[in-house]
Amino acid sequence: MARHSMDAAYQITLDKELIAAILHRFCPTVWQPVDPCALAAPSVPLSRAVKLLRLLCAAGRSFAARLVKEDEILHRAQRFLHVHYKDFDLPLEEAVAVQLEWYRLWTVLALYGMGFGAFRDSLEMHMNWIQRLIAAQQDDENELMLCNAAMALLDAYCCLATPDTNAAQPAKRVRFADVDAPSSSKDFDWNVIECFLDPVDALLQKHLQLLAQSGPNNYVYQSTCASMINYLASYLEKARHVDTVRLDVGRIVRKANSWFETVVQLTLTSVIFFRLFSKIDAYSTWKRSVVSSASPANLPKLCSRTAEPQVISSQSPFNMLIALFRLMNACVELDPDLISQIERNVLKNDHVCSYIAKIASSHSSDRGRPSWLRMADIQLAHLLFKLANRASHVDKTDLWHVALLQVVTCGVQGAENYINDMVSKLMFSSSFLRDCALDELPEALSSLHLKELHLNSAAGGMVVASLTTLQTECVKSLPAIQSVFEQYLTRSPSGPASQKETLLCSSCFPDWVLPADWVYLPIIINYKRSQKKEFVMMNMSSLIIDVSRNLQWIFLLEQKRSKFMQPMSKTLRFSRLLFVFLFGSDLFLDRRVYGTMAALLRLYSSATFLDRLNLDEHIDGIPSFHDLYMQLVLQFEAESFGDSLFASYLLIPLYQQHDQQYKMIIWSEYSTMLRSLFLSVQQVLIPIEGFLEPEELDVKLIRIYAQSLLGGTVSPQFCPFLYWIAVHHVNRFIFDQGRSTHLQLQKAMAEHFYSQANQEIKRHVLLYKNYIKRGDKQAFEQYEELPPLRKQWLTALLGKSPEAF
C-alpha cells in the first residue's frame, strides 16, 4: 500500500497508533533472545517493518520529516547500526537484513538532507569498520553487503553537498541544497566527507584486485567496488565547488590522476572491463521489450519476473559500469588530457561500439511501454556520450549521434535530468555533427539547385539555394537551433504560466519525457496554440525564427540522420510539415522558411517515402488527415496567392494510391480553387507517375474530369498540370475497350470531345499518348494521328469514321 501512491502512504502515516505499534513490536531497540523458529514473537526486530518505514519516507520529504521528528526513527537507526549484526540475537539472515534496511532508510533521509549530525557522530564506528575490512584476510559476504549500503549513505551526503554562496560562512563549511525547504538547510563539515577518501581508496584497491582474480560470478565484490567508485566520483564532482578545495585545485587534479591510474586504468587493462561489457547485451533493455507480456493488465508498467536477465539484478554489470564511467567523466573534467587514453581504450572498444550500434538500431517509433528499467541504460548511455563529446575524434560520429537521438526519444519518467543535459550540451554539439560539416553530398544532389526546380514564390522571385548550401547553413545555425529547442524542451520549474505549457516535464507527456515526434515540437506547440479560440498570434518575427530553426533541424536530420527519421511514420512527418502553412502567408512565404520547406519536399518526393504514405493512419494531435487537408484547402484559397510550393504539398494526397475523397475536395467541393493551382509540369517536384497510375476506376471522378475539361475549369494556360492529369484519365477511360458496363458513357464522352469546338482540347484528349520523362525533361506526348486500333474503337463509339483532326 505504501508503494501504491503518495496518498496511500499519507493515510498510513496519519495513523499514529499503527506507526507506534510497528515501532514498538517490530523495531524495538531492546528485545529478548528468540529461537529462529519463533521469529513472529512480539517485540522482535523485523526487516520488513523497517522496509515499510523506508517506503513511507521515500513517498515524500514531509512524511520522512514527520517520522524523524515525532517517531525518532533516526535515533533508532543509530542504535541498530552501532551494534554488530552478529550480536542481535536474531537469525543471521534476518539480522543482516535488518541492518541493511536501516542503512537504506538512512540513505533516503540523507537524500532529503537529513541526519548528517547523526552520521558525523557515527564517524568512528564507520572508520573502524572500513579498517577491519581492509585488514581482513577473508571477506565476509554479509560484511560486504553492509559496506555497500554504508557507501551508498556516504555517497548520498556527498552528492547533496553544494557550495554555500551566502555571506561569511566558515571556510570549511558546506551547505546542503534543499529545494523543498531552504530554510531548514544545515551546515556540515566537509572534512567528514574527505576523511573517508584514503580508507575507501585502500579498500577499493584490495577489492579490485580480488574482483580481477575471482571468477566472473562474484557479484558481491562488483557491487561493493561500484559503491566505492561512486563515492570517489561524487567527491570529485563536488570538491571542485567547495571553498576549501578551490584554494588548492592542484591537489584535486592530482587525486583525479591518481584514481584514474589506480582505478580506471586498472579496470580497463584487466579482465574486469571485458567481463562487464561482454554481459551488457544480455541485460540491456534496448531492442527487447522491457515489460513482459505477463504483466498485469491493470499495472502495465509493472515488470513481472521473467526468465530474461533484468537490469536491476545482482548479476547486472550496470552498477559497476555506471560508477566507472562517472569516475572517468569526473577525472576528465579536471584533467582533459586524460581523454586520449579513454578514447583509445573505451570509445574504440568493440563492446562499447556494439552497444552504441544496438541503441542506434532501436526504432524510436516503437518505444514499447515506458519502464523504469530503462533508467540504467539511459544513465550509462549519457555517460558514454559525455566522454565521446570530449574526445578529439570518434569513429562513426553519425552512429553515435543517432544513438543519442534514440536515447533522448526513449527517455522515461525520472530521466529528465539526463535528457535535459543531452539536449542542452550534447545533441547539438559539433563533436557529433562533424560529418554534416565535412561530408559532401552525392554529386546528383549537390548539383540540384532549387532555382532549377522552377518554384515561383508568391512573394516574388525564385528561391536560389542548393541542398548543399542549405545543409551548410543548418550546421552554422546549430547554436540558434539549440536555443529554440531548449526553449521548448528544457525543463524549468519556474516561469510565467504562458510558458509552462511548452516545458519538458512529466505533466506535459505523462509516460515519456518527450513525445516520439519531439523533433517537430516547436511547430506542434505553436499549431496547437493557434487552434484555440482565445489564441492571439505571437510576434510574427519570433514565430518565423522558431519555425525556421525547427525546419532546419528537421532538414538536417532527414538529410544526415535518416536512420533516426526513417522509422518514424511517413504520414506523421508529412502532416507535421503541413502545419507550417496554417500559420499564414507571412510565415510560409518568408525566404528562411520557404527554402527549407522546398528542400524537404524534394527529400520527401522519393518513391520510397510516397509509397508508404498512409493517409488513413491515426496521427496524434489531429482528428484525421481529412480534417487537416480541409484546413489546408481553405488556407490555400485564403492566403496562398497561388504559391507553387504550397500547391505542391497540396497535390500529394491526390496520388492515385490515396482515397478518392481528397480528389473530390479539389475537383468538386472546392473546384473554384483549380484556377489558383497554376503549376506547370516542370514545377511539380514529386513524381508525376503517381497521379497517372493505376488508371482511375471511379466513374464519378471521370465525369468530373470530363466536365472540367469541357467547361473550361482547367486549361493548359492557367492550370496546366491538373489539366494534363484530367486529359490522361479521360483519354484512358474513352479508349479502354474492357469497360463494357460503361459503354454508353464512353460513347457520350467520345461524342462530346469529338464535336468540341475548341480544337486544342479535342486534339489533347483524343490524340493523347502518354507521359514521358527524359532526364530533367518531362512532358505529355501526343500522337500525330490516331493509331489503327484506336481509330477503329473511336469509329465504333461514334458510329462513323472520324475525320482527321
VOGU-3710 file (C-alpha; in Angstrom, 3 decimals, decimal comma):
1> marhsmdaay> 0,000/0,000/0,000  2,842/2,405/0,777  4,189/1,905/-2,746  0,824/2,326/-4,428  0,641/6,112/-4,264  1,585/9,127/-2,216  -1,981/9,344/-0,922  -1,858/5,764/0,356  1,426/6,479/2,141  -0,086/9,639/3,636
11> qitldkelia> -3,061/7,736/5,022  -0,703/5,232/6,684  1,383/7,960/8,330  -1,776/9,601/9,678  -2,494/6,506/11,777  -0,159/7,289/14,678  -1,244/4,228/16,627  -0,304/1,984/13,725  3,143/3,606/13,379  3,687/3,372/17,157
21> ailhrfcptv> 2,687/-0,305/17,129  5,082/-1,048/14,262  7,957/0,691/16,046  7,211/-0,965/19,378  6,625/-4,514/18,176  8,814/-4,802/15,076  11,547/-2,162/15,565  12,339/-2,413/19,297  15,792/-1,347/20,468  15,620/-3,908/23,311
31> wqpvdpcala> 14,223/-7,422/22,966  14,553/-10,882/24,396  16,588/-13,517/22,543  14,357/-15,679/20,405  14,566/-19,022/18,773  14,970/-18,889/14,974  11,662/-20,694/14,601  9,879/-18,115/16,767  10,582/-15,063/14,672  6,949/-13,951/14,898
41> apsvplsrav> 7,206/-13,449/18,665  6,219/-9,983/19,998  8,743/-7,154/20,117  11,342/-8,575/17,740  13,089/-6,516/15,003  11,695/-7,357/11,596  13,358/-6,240/8,364  10,041/-5,976/6,547  8,810/-3,463/9,123  11,911/-1,298/8,558
51> kllrllcaag> 11,300/-1,598/4,822  7,768/-0,265/5,331  9,180/2,767/7,161  11,665/3,275/4,317  8,886/3,223/1,728  6,894/5,749/3,740  9,924/8,041/3,889  10,544/7,623/0,153  6,962/8,726/-0,579  7,815/12,324/0,330
61> rsfaarlvke> 10,031/14,585/2,377  7,200/15,664/4,666  6,491/12,030/5,597  10,166/11,454/6,371  10,382/14,649/8,452  7,350/13,599/10,487  8,787/10,155/11,220  12,156/11,664/12,180  10,665/14,323/14,423  7,748/12,514/16,036
71> deilhraqrf> 8,898/8,899/15,997  12,686/9,360/16,211  13,455/6,747/13,554  16,905/8,259/13,025  17,758/7,592/16,657  16,585/4,004/16,227  18,724/3,666/13,100  21,801/4,707/15,082  21,024/2,200/17,827  20,691/-0,670/15,333
81> lhvhykdfdl> 23,768/0,228/13,270  26,162/0,740/16,172  25,799/-2,926/17,149  27,366/-5,726/15,110  24,710/-7,807/13,415  26,080/-10,991/14,960  25,165/-9,625/18,406  21,476/-9,160/17,528  20,278/-12,494/18,948  18,407/-12,974/15,680
91> pleeavavql> 18,780/-15,482/12,879  21,856/-14,413/10,882  19,992/-13,766/7,645  17,353/-11,645/9,381  19,955/-9,717/11,391  21,797/-8,721/8,207  18,512/-7,806/6,517  17,541/-5,560/9,458  20,801/-3,619/9,294  20,610/-3,349/5,526
101> ewyrlwtvla> 17,112/-1,879/5,711  18,156/0,653/8,354  21,044/1,755/6,145  18,692/2,108/3,192  16,218/4,091/5,264  19,005/6,408/6,452  20,117/6,866/2,833  16,597/8,042/1,932  16,794/10,564/4,765  20,242/11,649/3,580
111> lygmgfgafr> 18,843/12,383/0,117  16,445/14,817/1,823  19,393/16,476/3,585  18,562/14,991/6,993  20,636/13,218/9,589  24,153/14,435/8,893  24,746/15,136/12,583  23,983/11,519/13,399  26,291/10,409/10,586  29,105/12,568/11,960
121> dslemhmnwi> 28,570/11,036/15,389  28,982/7,563/13,880  32,181/8,515/12,061  34,480/6,491/14,319  32,292/3,402/14,020  32,376/3,535/10,213  36,112/4,196/10,081  36,855/1,224/12,334  34,616/-0,919/10,184  36,444/0,024/6,957
131> qrliaaqqdd> 39,842/-0,590/8,600  38,624/-4,005/9,701  37,596/-4,847/6,129  40,982/-3,723/4,809  42,825/-5,917/7,289  40,546/-8,954/6,891  42,244/-11,970/5,349  38,947/-13,423/4,195  35,937/-11,250/3,446  32,515/-11,983/4,875
141> enelmlcnaa> 29,795/-11,643/2,242  27,417/-10,114/4,785  30,034/-7,537/5,767  30,465/-6,611/2,107  26,724/-6,161/1,641  26,597/-3,821/4,628  29,683/-1,996/3,362  27,875/-1,458/0,079  24,900/0,078/1,929  27,183/2,286/4,052
151> malldayccl> 28,954/3,570/0,926  25,574/4,435/-0,589  24,822/6,511/2,519  28,175/8,317/2,290  27,663/8,918/-1,426  24,213/10,405/-0,742  25,654/13,009/1,620  28,481/13,749/-0,793  26,116/14,221/-3,762  23,919/16,711/-1,914
161> atpdtnaaqp> 26,764/18,918/-0,731  26,883/22,228/-2,604  28,988/25,337/-2,024  27,432/27,960/0,223  27,323/31,142/-1,816  25,931/33,228/1,051  27,976/35,501/3,240  30,694/34,711/5,734  30,394/31,008/6,279  33,332/29,260/7,930
171> akrvrfadvd> 35,969/28,199/5,428  35,335/24,503/5,914  31,538/24,597/5,864  29,273/23,494/3,074  25,516/23,713/2,804  23,005/21,107/1,670  20,900/22,049/-1,304  17,299/21,572/-0,192  14,775/22,578/-2,825  11,772/21,746/-0,675
181> apssskdfdw> 12,611/23,814/2,403  15,645/26,076/2,034  15,105/27,487/5,492  15,879/24,119/7,070  19,335/23,783/5,434  22,032/22,599/7,818  25,740/23,246/7,688  28,055/20,304/7,927  31,763/19,687/7,992  33,229/18,829/4,583
191> nviecfldpv> 36,136/17,182/6,375  33,762/14,368/7,393  33,354/13,552/3,692  37,072/13,886/2,963  38,283/11,753/5,868  36,892/8,648/4,147  38,981/9,130/1,000  42,153/7,275/1,928  40,470/4,318/3,709  37,949/3,876/0,912
201> dallqkhlql> 40,717/4,121/-1,695  42,720/1,423/0,086  39,691/-0,851/0,429  38,806/-0,289/-3,232  42,298/-1,285/-4,394  42,019/-4,500/-2,413  38,589/-5,367/-3,786  39,515/-4,533/-7,380  42,402/-6,982/-7,152  40,073/-9,616/-5,697
211> laqsgpnnyv> 37,442/-8,904/-8,362  40,003/-9,374/-11,140  41,278/-12,619/-9,579  37,872/-14,079/-8,708  35,508/-15,804/-11,074  33,052/-13,939/-13,321  30,147/-14,612/-10,953  31,493/-12,838/-7,862  28,833/-10,121/-7,831  29,321/-9,042/-4,197
221> yqstcasmin> 32,790/-7,596/-4,916  31,361/-5,955/-8,034  28,606/-4,161/-6,080  31,000/-3,091/-3,318  33,526/-1,733/-5,807  30,748/0,118/-7,638  29,550/1,821/-4,435  33,085/2,951/-3,544  33,810/4,212/-7,080  30,535/6,163/-6,961
231> ylasylekar> 31,726/7,847/-3,775  35,048/8,836/-5,371  33,246/10,166/-8,455  30,796/12,178/-6,333  33,680/13,610/-4,335  35,489/14,825/-7,475  32,264/16,298/-8,893  31,578/18,286/-5,712  35,095/19,050/-4,479  35,778/21,477/-7,322
241> hvdtvrldvg> 33,000/23,708/-5,993  33,920/23,657/-2,312  35,715/26,723/-0,969  38,347/24,756/0,952  39,454/22,985/-2,193  39,350/25,962/-4,540  42,480/27,245/-2,826  44,330/24,083/-3,864  42,937/22,918/-7,192  46,185/21,105/-7,938
251> rivrkanswf> 45,556/18,720/-5,053  42,225/17,637/-6,544  43,755/17,253/-10,004  46,481/15,059/-8,532  43,841/12,927/-6,811  41,936/12,625/-10,073  45,069/11,491/-11,902  45,910/9,062/-9,130  42,459/7,474/-9,123  42,431/7,386/-12,909
261> etvvqltlts> 45,629/5,358/-12,846  44,814/3,088/-9,913  41,096/2,555/-10,552  40,185/3,354/-14,153  43,357/2,102/-15,833  43,471/-0,981/-13,636  39,890/-1,837/-14,549  40,320/-1,147/-18,264  43,504/-3,184/-18,610  42,289/-6,113/-16,515
271> viffrlfski> 39,691/-8,738/-17,294  37,089/-6,777/-15,312  36,092/-4,390/-18,110  35,885/-7,199/-20,655  33,627/-9,242/-18,376  31,336/-6,303/-17,664  30,788/-5,212/-21,238  30,553/-8,730/-22,602  27,403/-9,139/-20,473  25,841/-5,812/-21,382
281> daystwkrsv> 23,811/-7,154/-24,309  22,111/-9,748/-22,122  20,976/-7,172/-19,550  20,323/-4,101/-21,699  16,722/-3,092/-22,407  17,498/-1,867/-25,926  15,951/-3,929/-28,717  13,921/-6,056/-26,350  10,672/-5,413/-24,556  11,250/-4,010/-21,086
291> vssaspanlp> 7,870/-5,300/-19,929  6,829/-8,919/-20,054  3,574/-9,824/-21,745  2,620/-11,429/-18,462  2,463/-8,035/-16,717  -0,901/-7,366/-15,030  -3,341/-5,536/-17,278  -4,183/-3,040/-14,539  -0,484/-2,283/-13,895  1,126/-2,324/-17,364
301> klcsrtaepq> 4,286/-0,576/-16,181  4,995/-3,218/-13,558  7,668/-5,556/-14,829  6,881/-9,133/-13,977  9,654/-11,538/-13,148  10,633/-13,473/-16,237  13,449/-15,709/-17,312  15,080/-12,729/-19,072  18,037/-11,170/-17,228  16,932/-7,946/-15,566
311> vissqspfnm> 18,995/-4,796/-15,494  18,439/-4,460/-11,723  19,504/-7,974/-10,792  22,622/-8,602/-8,711  24,335/-10,109/-11,774  23,804/-6,975/-13,869  27,000/-5,170/-14,934  25,284/-1,765/-14,980  26,099/-0,725/-11,410  29,837/-1,147/-11,942
321> lialfrlmna> 29,878/0,339/-15,438  27,892/3,425/-14,440  30,187/4,029/-11,448  33,273/3,559/-13,607  32,105/5,972/-16,309  31,072/8,510/-13,682  34,629/8,447/-12,352  36,036/8,754/-15,888  33,925/11,841/-16,568  34,881/13,401/-13,248
331> cveldpdlis> 38,596/12,814/-13,905  38,438/14,158/-17,459  36,560/17,225/-16,216  39,571/18,046/-14,023  42,299/16,924/-16,434  41,175/16,997/-20,105  44,427/15,345/-21,214  43,137/12,026/-19,856  40,551/11,796/-22,634  43,141/10,449/-25,083
341> qiernvlknd> 43,523/7,281/-23,013  39,755/6,874/-22,715  39,366/7,426/-26,433  41,803/4,632/-27,163  40,686/2,117/-24,514  36,952/2,818/-24,217  35,400/4,700/-27,126  37,078/2,417/-29,681  36,394/-0,732/-27,694  34,450/-3,291/-29,746
351> hvcsyiakia> 31,919/-3,966/-26,977  31,261/-0,252/-26,471  30,818/0,298/-30,210  28,477/-2,683/-30,370  26,399/-1,260/-27,525  26,115/2,133/-29,264  25,165/0,423/-32,528  22,474/-1,505/-30,669  20,974/1,719/-29,331  21,153/3,359/-32,762
361> sshssdrgrp> 19,313/0,465/-34,389  16,426/0,676/-31,914  13,362/2,212/-33,516  12,165/5,259/-31,592  8,744/4,918/-33,255  8,290/1,574/-31,447  9,247/2,565/-27,934  7,024/-0,018/-26,271  5,700/0,730/-22,822  7,624/3,097/-20,589
371> swlrmadiql> 9,516/1,344/-17,817  11,863/2,483/-15,071  14,086/-0,474/-16,020  15,429/1,646/-18,882  16,859/4,208/-16,446  20,165/2,312/-16,090  20,573/2,156/-19,873  19,860/5,881/-20,195  22,341/6,764/-17,452  25,082/4,596/-18,949
381> ahllfklanr> 24,496/5,952/-22,455  24,520/9,520/-21,129  27,931/8,991/-19,547  29,322/7,460/-22,748  28,018/10,388/-24,813  29,693/12,867/-22,456  33,031/11,105/-22,946  32,573/10,968/-26,721  31,754/14,681/-26,784  35,096/15,472/-25,130
391> ashvdktdlw> 37,102/13,199/-27,428  39,078/14,749/-30,251  37,993/12,064/-32,681  35,336/9,351/-32,565  34,767/6,875/-35,359  31,287/6,832/-36,892  30,037/10,055/-35,313  26,763/9,650/-37,214  26,142/6,348/-35,397  26,861/7,958/-32,013
401> hvallqvvtc> 24,559/10,859/-32,809  21,721/8,587/-33,923  22,136/6,626/-30,675  21,970/9,885/-28,711  18,770/10,890/-30,538  17,256/7,485/-29,769  18,052/7,830/-26,056  16,517/11,320/-25,960  13,384/9,967/-27,628  13,108/6,954/-25,314
411> gvqgaenyin> 13,627/8,818/-22,033  11,214/7,686/-19,320  9,940/9,487/-16,252  12,761/10,071/-13,809  15,300/10,581/-16,600  14,500/14,281/-17,085  17,889/15,443/-15,801  19,777/13,173/-18,194  17,592/14,162/-21,152  17,946/17,859/-20,322
421> dmvsklmfss> 21,718/17,529/-20,198  21,814/15,696/-23,528  19,597/18,330/-25,162  21,476/21,322/-23,789  25,075/20,065/-24,034  25,360/17,099/-26,389  22,657/16,808/-29,038  23,685/19,933/-30,960  27,394/19,580/-30,272  29,738/19,853/-33,243
431> sflrdcalde> 31,504/16,710/-31,967  28,534/14,619/-33,099  27,855/16,604/-36,269  31,315/16,704/-37,833  30,172/14,638/-40,795  27,446/17,193/-41,566  30,007/19,939/-41,993  32,752/17,956/-43,743  30,930/15,333/-45,751  29,826/16,238/-49,234
441> lpealsslhl> 26,521/15,410/-50,799  26,326/12,959/-53,678  27,007/14,637/-56,988  23,408/14,140/-58,125  22,116/16,099/-55,144  24,848/18,713/-54,824  24,220/19,877/-58,388  20,477/20,139/-57,793  19,518/23,767/-57,200  16,121/24,886/-56,008
451> kelhlnsaag> 16,204/27,513/-58,739  16,297/24,718/-61,306  13,110/23,315/-59,790  11,212/26,355/-61,140  9,381/27,058/-57,884  7,957/30,568/-58,065  7,389/32,046/-54,638  4,180/34,036/-54,344  6,262/36,623/-52,512  8,114/37,201/-55,761
461> gmvvaslttl> 11,258/35,819/-57,353  12,983/32,465/-57,278  14,456/30,753/-54,237  18,108/30,214/-55,162  19,786/27,712/-52,849  21,273/24,298/-53,357  20,783/21,457/-50,932  24,490/21,681/-50,123  24,108/25,356/-49,236  21,107/24,631/-47,050
471> qtecvkslpa> 22,998/21,925/-45,190  25,896/24,295/-44,571  23,530/26,961/-43,278  21,901/24,439/-40,938  25,261/23,475/-39,444  26,191/27,145/-38,946  22,819/27,751/-37,292  23,169/24,946/-34,726  23,567/27,332/-31,741  20,389/29,160/-32,785
481> iqsvfeqylt> 18,577/25,857/-33,352  19,670/24,671/-29,925  18,367/27,871/-28,348  14,921/27,326/-29,873  14,723/23,693/-28,776  15,888/24,494/-25,268  13,027/26,969/-25,040  10,514/24,239/-25,874  12,180/21,178/-24,327  14,241/22,145/-21,315
491> rspsgpasqk> 12,515/21,645/-18,031  12,164/24,674/-15,775  10,075/24,623/-12,595  9,617/28,387/-12,672  8,437/30,813/-15,290  5,249/32,529/-16,398  2,134/30,450/-16,767  2,023/31,067/-20,504  5,446/29,439/-20,809  4,740/26,325/-18,770
501> etllcsscfp> 2,768/24,569/-21,490  5,981/24,218/-23,522  8,148/22,773/-20,768  9,715/19,359/-20,794  8,095/17,734/-17,781  6,079/14,664/-16,912  2,860/16,683/-16,736  3,208/17,512/-20,445  3,901/13,956/-21,612  2,630/11,593/-18,878
511> dwvlpadwvy> 4,654/8,468/-19,646  7,679/9,630/-21,600  9,935/12,632/-21,103  9,319/13,607/-24,745  6,792/12,626/-27,418  8,045/10,359/-30,188  7,899/13,254/-32,690  9,705/15,778/-30,466  11,777/16,978/-33,427  8,624/18,801/-34,591
521> lpiiinykrs> 7,718/20,107/-31,140  8,091/23,894/-31,761  5,825/23,559/-34,801  3,337/21,313/-32,957  3,064/23,531/-29,884  2,505/26,689/-31,923  -0,049/24,881/-34,084  -1,986/23,727/-31,001  -1,927/27,254/-29,625  -3,244/28,618/-32,914
531> qkkefvmmnm> -6,265/26,261/-32,764  -7,557/27,777/-29,526  -10,310/30,368/-29,809  -8,587/32,740/-27,405  -5,311/32,446/-29,322  -3,576/35,692/-30,182  -0,735/35,320/-32,686  2,639/35,857/-31,046  5,144/38,244/-32,500  5,415/37,061/-36,107
541> ssliidvsrn> 9,174/37,601/-36,306  9,682/35,367/-33,236  7,370/32,726/-34,679  9,240/32,786/-38,001  12,552/32,298/-36,193  11,221/29,369/-34,128  9,654/27,624/-37,130  12,579/28,249/-39,482  15,074/26,860/-36,931  12,831/23,869/-36,339
551> lqwiflleqk> 12,676/23,211/-40,088  16,461/23,490/-40,379  16,856/20,821/-37,674  14,325/18,576/-39,414  16,131/19,022/-42,728  19,499/18,206/-41,155  18,104/15,035/-39,576  16,330/13,981/-42,765  19,465/14,596/-44,800  22,196/13,275/-42,491
561> rskfmqpmsk> 20,399/11,234/-39,803  17,888/9,395/-41,941  18,451/6,249/-39,862  16,779/8,046/-36,968  13,974/9,627/-39,012  13,027/6,768/-41,335  11,346/4,502/-38,745  9,061/7,411/-37,827  5,697/7,308/-39,560  5,810/8,892/-43,018
571> tlrfsrllfv> 2,300/10,264/-42,565  3,248/11,842/-39,245  6,315/13,541/-40,738  4,323/14,839/-43,704  1,380/16,090/-41,638  3,615/17,929/-39,155  5,176/19,906/-42,013  1,736/20,861/-43,304  1,120/22,757/-40,044  3,585/25,377/-41,289
581> flfgsdlfld> 1,166/26,564/-43,998  -1,584/27,125/-41,419  0,396/29,882/-39,653  -0,318/32,266/-42,528  1,386/33,547/-45,649  3,684/35,911/-43,725  5,392/32,844/-42,295  5,489/30,273/-45,067  6,424/32,857/-47,704  9,389/34,047/-45,626
591> rrvygtmaal> 12,525/33,044/-47,529  14,067/31,350/-44,464  11,042/29,059/-44,176  10,311/28,746/-47,877  13,707/27,425/-48,935  13,803/24,726/-46,256  10,226/23,638/-46,984  11,135/23,306/-50,673  14,207/21,213/-49,808  12,164/18,970/-47,528
601> lrlyssatfl> 9,587/18,473/-50,278  12,383/17,341/-52,566  13,565/14,853/-49,932  10,000/13,615/-49,403  9,426/13,190/-53,122  11,257/9,871/-53,245  9,215/6,855/-54,291  10,113/5,098/-51,016  8,559/7,879/-48,952  5,465/8,478/-51,070
611> drlnldehid> 4,628/4,777/-51,488  4,494/4,338/-47,693  2,345/7,393/-47,071  -0,879/6,132/-45,479  -3,373/8,963/-45,056  -5,799/6,711/-43,162  -3,304/6,363/-40,324  -4,198/7,951/-36,990  -1,996/10,934/-36,181  -1,838/12,301/-32,649
621> gipsfhdlym> -2,987/15,898/-32,337  -5,420/15,964/-35,282  -8,867/14,305/-35,607  -8,000/12,915/-39,042  -5,851/13,759/-42,020  -9,029/14,621/-43,932  -9,804/17,412/-41,448  -6,256/18,725/-41,714  -6,484/18,669/-45,521  -9,715/20,643/-45,442
631> qlvlqfeaes> -7,960/23,283/-43,317  -5,157/23,434/-45,854  -7,536/23,847/-48,797  -9,306/26,736/-47,088  -5,943/28,272/-46,184  -4,764/27,919/-49,788  -7,835/29,724/-51,066  -7,491/32,476/-48,475  -3,762/33,213/-48,269  -1,634/31,236/-50,730
641> fgdslfasyl> -1,692/33,677/-53,691  -1,336/30,533/-55,819  2,077/29,741/-54,386  3,671/26,836/-56,211  5,301/25,284/-53,102  2,043/25,269/-51,149  0,329/23,818/-54,226  2,955/21,053/-54,497  2,332/19,937/-50,909  -1,408/20,105/-51,543
651> liplyqqhdq> -1,102/17,778/-54,556  0,465/14,822/-52,708  -2,864/13,484/-51,315  -4,169/13,479/-54,920  -1,960/10,493/-55,724  -3,886/7,547/-57,174  -2,961/5,364/-54,174  -4,930/7,579/-51,774  -8,640/7,769/-51,102  -10,860/9,459/-53,700
661> qykmiiwsey> -12,192/11,896/-51,090  -9,113/14,123/-51,480  -9,568/14,378/-55,254  -13,247/15,160/-54,743  -12,358/18,037/-52,407  -10,215/19,682/-55,097  -12,179/18,777/-58,233  -15,736/19,047/-56,873  -16,256/20,662/-53,449  -13,716/23,470/-53,973
671> stmlrslfls> -13,355/23,426/-57,737  -13,025/27,235/-57,797  -9,507/26,876/-56,401  -8,397/24,960/-59,513  -7,681/28,269/-61,201  -5,200/29,051/-58,405  -3,302/25,791/-58,880  -1,354/27,070/-61,866  1,538/24,644/-61,576  3,330/23,758/-64,773
681> vqqvlipieg> 4,595/20,253/-65,360  8,170/21,438/-64,746  7,258/22,931/-61,349  5,994/19,660/-59,881  8,663/18,271/-57,553  7,030/14,929/-56,812  6,996/12,012/-59,294  4,157/12,579/-61,759  3,643/8,838/-62,302  1,766/8,665/-59,005
691> flepeeldvk> -1,027/10,858/-60,434  -1,413/8,643/-63,514  -1,066/5,058/-62,271  -3,047/2,985/-61,648  -5,769/4,148/-64,031  -8,786/5,813/-62,493  -11,715/3,424/-61,901  -14,150/5,819/-60,228  -16,663/6,749/-62,917  -17,957/9,683/-60,881
701> liriyaqsll> -14,485/11,215/-60,826  -14,040/10,537/-64,566  -17,244/12,510/-65,203  -15,901/15,416/-63,133  -12,620/15,366/-65,092  -14,529/15,474/-68,378  -16,843/18,258/-67,196  -13,853/20,312/-66,019  -12,216/19,960/-69,435  -15,363/20,704/-71,427
711> ggtvspqfcp> -16,413/23,559/-69,158  -13,022/25,226/-69,166  -12,494/24,870/-65,407  -8,960/23,686/-66,200  -6,949/24,621/-69,261  -3,348/24,457/-70,485  -2,983/28,202/-69,843  -3,924/28,676/-66,175  -3,947/25,144/-64,719  -1,558/23,155/-66,934
721> flywiavhhv> -0,576/20,290/-64,674  -4,045/19,302/-63,446  -5,310/19,829/-66,981  -2,994/17,088/-68,260  -3,960/14,801/-65,340  -7,602/15,124/-66,365  -6,704/14,588/-70,048  -4,795/11,400/-69,174  -7,598/9,775/-67,208  -10,400/10,807/-69,634
731> nrfifdqgrs> -8,383/9,529/-72,595  -7,682/6,211/-70,862  -11,374/5,839/-69,999  -12,603/6,566/-73,553  -10,162/4,153/-75,220  -10,490/1,368/-72,625  -12,140/-1,454/-74,544  -12,610/-3,570/-71,451  -15,257/-1,340/-69,818  -18,359/-2,959/-71,281
741> thlqlqkama> -20,525/-1,786/-68,377  -19,741/1,860/-69,120  -20,022/1,712/-72,906  -22,801/4,331/-73,103  -20,783/6,783/-71,035  -17,737/6,167/-73,237  -19,838/6,900/-76,325  -21,237/10,096/-74,816  -17,778/11,357/-73,830  -16,306/10,480/-77,231
751> ehfysqanqe> -19,093/12,383/-78,985  -18,724/15,436/-76,716  -14,971/15,731/-77,245  -15,148/14,878/-80,961  -17,727/17,596/-81,527  -15,866/20,086/-79,284  -15,365/23,460/-80,967  -12,102/24,004/-79,085  -9,738/22,098/-81,313  -6,927/22,221/-78,738
761> ikrhvllykn> -8,902/20,306/-76,112  -10,231/17,934/-78,795  -6,748/17,042/-80,005  -5,309/16,787/-76,488  -7,969/14,327/-75,284  -8,340/12,155/-78,376  -4,697/12,139/-79,543  -3,128/11,862/-76,075  -0,370/9,211/-75,966  1,417/9,138/-72,569
771> yikrgdkqaf> 3,682/10,905/-70,101  7,407/10,785/-70,803  10,446/11,771/-68,775  13,912/12,024/-70,265  16,468/13,263/-67,768  15,230/16,572/-66,388  12,731/16,953/-69,233  9,182/15,817/-68,625  6,127/16,265/-70,855  2,878/14,706/-72,095
781> eqyeelpplr> 3,162/13,197/-75,598  0,527/13,130/-78,343  0,008/11,102/-81,486  0,250/12,885/-84,802  -2,740/10,792/-85,855  -4,745/8,021/-84,227  -3,219/4,524/-84,398  -5,351/1,999/-86,318  -6,690/0,222/-83,215  -7,686/3,474/-81,517
791> kqwltallgk> -9,228/4,808/-84,709  -11,259/1,617/-85,069  -12,507/1,877/-81,461  -13,400/5,578/-81,848  -15,323/4,714/-85,029  -17,299/2,128/-83,056  -18,086/4,666/-80,332  -19,109/7,467/-82,740  -20,939/5,214/-85,166  -18,997/6,757/-88,019
801> speaf> -15,445/7,116/-89,206  -13,823/10,154/-87,548  -12,428/12,863/-89,785  -8,839/13,958/-89,481  -8,211/16,435/-86,686
//
